[in-house]
Amino acid sequence: MPEGREFFKVSSPSHERQVVGALGSIGAATLASRVLGFARDMVVALAFGAGPITDAFFVAFRIPNILRRLLAEGALSTAVIPVFTDYAVNHPRGELVRMLRAILAAALLVLGVTTLVGVLAAPWLLSVIAPGFSEPGQRDLAVLLTRVMFPYLILVGLAAFAMGVLNSQGRFFVAALGPAVLNVGMIAAVLFLARRLDPPIVALAIGVLVGGVGQLLVQLPGLRALGLLVPPSRELRHPALGRVARLLLPAVFGLAAVQVMVFVNTLLASLLPAGSISFLYYADRVMEFPLGIFGVALASASLPAMSRQAAAGDTRGVAATLNFALRLAVYVSAPATVGLALLSVPITRVLFEHGRFGPDDTAATAVALVWYAVGLVGFAGARIAAQAFYAIAEPGMAVRLGALAVAANVVAAVALMGPLGHAGLAGASSLGAYVNLLGLLWAGRRRFGRLGGRALAASVLRTALACVPLALWCLLILWAGGAAGGLARQAVWLAIAIGGGAVVFVATSAALGSPERLALWGMLPSRRRR
């Protein structure tokens, strides 16, 4: 039997519906978060611009932020979901609650110790992550901001634990709202505290802590409704802790290889002219808009489904769900890449060119955005492919491939930062993402057998063909002009450009018969109720 037909014979429509339904909930919440995130960045750019002060904040914020993604939102939730799912499927409820209490206690202990070490070692950490900060004032400010924000790790770690529990029970929306609450806290801090503090940017650090409290609080009602709002126990020898640890430790590196790349790029960018870190930050924020709404959301949505299949011993089902998620990721990420790359300058101008953020800052950020956008498919696909190995509790291969991807990123970054500056660092991140994705697909083929390669290749080809008219549309609208004038006129022009491009892409993909277009209709609430 041909590979494509055999693959789809084992594919489960119910699991596909679960993935798409979860994607709709996570995507909607993430969309709200990203919109608020852009509002936050616009407020920060207006108040502080791009320079030594913002470089100090972004470096300081990056240290707990990387640890947040490594220990909390990335690795912790990824390690908890497969174990929780197994207990929910194969054990009595009493054992499930006992396991949760033990893991919660261990998480509090690890997060608390890590936070204490981070606060005490802040000067040393700054020397490692940003050795180019030679000015005493900038370095001292970065140390202060790092110490203020490090306790955020405890808050977001508990929020990530709650998110893993809720996601395992099929509740995604409230858990995904956490980052939106963080953005609200940071915006409020700039608006109401910045003028009262010296230096004013300390208000942003306080806003991070306020947002962390909010991220945790919004999830407590959901846990209470499930009867899973439990206190920590003193049981630190529960058998589930060993299973979580065996998934958690590899996930810290394997699943979060992208964050390690961010760390390396920050270190190297500190050696470049002032503002380079900020340019990369703003460009990364734009790129993460589609990545968060669809790429990361797809990874979060597919993990519980693959974990349930793995708990039932259905590894072919895991491969089928992986194929389905990858096809959806390419269908959304490829046109986003075209749009971000060709419209990088007007997008950056509308979002950030206000106050102290000038035209030169726009040009520098837009160049970095182009290079980040090139790797969008790689970023999304690698995140999804790694989940399959965590779902079956075999993260070792993902760890080794994550190390290979980081090595590729470092080599490329060192080679490209000379001729291309900060844009070369963005390009190196994209290269590392594709190395990670291709390696994971190779490993998945060996572990699961057939991955539906023909169906995936056909889907990629259809999506690529549909992107051609989209690219022509973007070039045409750039040639026609219309981006001049005030902010309102530029925003309307950009909305027309993006909206028209979306219509062109969807219409072309419909003409090509892309099944992914129909699958994504399942994200709509009205469709999910049918």
Secondary structure, 3 states (H helix, E strand, C coil): CCHHHHHHHHCCHHHHHHHHHHHHHHHHHHHHHHHHHHHHHHHHHHHHCCCHHHHHHHHHHHHHHHHHHHHHHHHHHHHHHHHHHHHHHHCCHHHHHHHHHHHHHHHHHHHHHHHHHHHHCHHHHHHHHCCCCCCHHHHHHHHHHHHHHCCHHHHHHHHHHHHHHHHHCCCCHHHHCHHHHHHHHHHHHHHHCHHHCCCCCHHHHHHHHHHHHHHHHCCHHHHHHCCCCCCCCCCCCCHHHHHHHHHHHHHHHHCCHHHHHHHHHHHHHCCCCCCHHHHHHHHHHHHHHHHHHHHHHHHHHHHHHHHHHHHCCCHHHHHHHHHHHHHHHHHHHHHHHHHHHHCHHHHHHHHHCCCCCCHHHHHHHHHHHHHHHHCHHHHHHHHHHHHHHHHCCCCHHHHHHHHHHHHHHHHHHHHHHHHHCHHHHHHHHHHHHHHHHHHHHHHHHHHHCCCCHHHHHHHHHHHHHHHHHHHHHHHHHHHHCCCCCCHHHHHHHHHHHHHHHHHHHHHHHHHCCCHHHHHHHHHCHHHHCC
